[in-house]
Amino acid sequence: MRNLELVRKLGDGSAVEAFLGREGDHHYLVQVSRPEMGRAAELMGRFLDTSKTAVDSPPHPDLLTPQRVTMTKDGRFMLRSDAITGWTAADVLLRGPVPEPVVIDWGIALCEALSVLHDRGQTHGCLAPRHVHLHGSPGFPSVRLADTTFLHFRAGSSLTPTQRVTVVEPEYLSPERASGKRGTPASDVWGFGVLMVELLTGRAPFRGATPVESRMKAKHAKPPRVPERWARWSEVIMGTLDPLPVNRFGSALELRQALLSLA
């Protein structure tokens, strides 16, 4: 990776910084450990164990995970995915809502990716469009969900930078997470519902004028009212955006089945 160029920052966690990288004609999701990590031996050991598990896990076509781990000249660890286009669903939304058949196809693939993570005992935690990477034909792209394991790796408050990019925008938090609870597969189901509505309409349903307002909207969310034009999406929307986790779809595979019925 001698000629790897870090094009732009994609995210910031207490353990790693995430970038869009470019080498020649190819782009990659690149995550670099923070310099502070090298001063905490036990923490670095946990981080390397997590890295090895991720790299050694069988690859999945719908999940974008690290494929290589190397060390930089300054002693930091760099995790790199396989090649990506560099474009995400957030770039598509700049042009407006996504066509309904495309949303269904993308949703089915994202359910597959979530199911893999949940089977590993992990949650995604931030189903924002910027984590939905496009690949394949430019005219008919498919999607891959970026694995956020390392962005959410807990390095402790002592290693958290004072200035940081938001890991999870508040409009993608489930009510229970907005209240301070840990993420669960049920909170990913909620995040999936937020993402589907944003792709269909062009706007996240709980986005406020400020981050504080967005968090309050998410925290006190009420059962959604499904507009007439999206009536056939009623099962999916009601089964993902119910404020009570127990009333949501029980798994990503159940949610996938509901999307297949739409297709």
Order of alpha helices (4+ residues) and beta strands (2+ residues): beta-beta-beta-alpha-beta-beta-beta-alpha-alpha-beta-beta-alpha-alpha-alpha-alpha-alpha
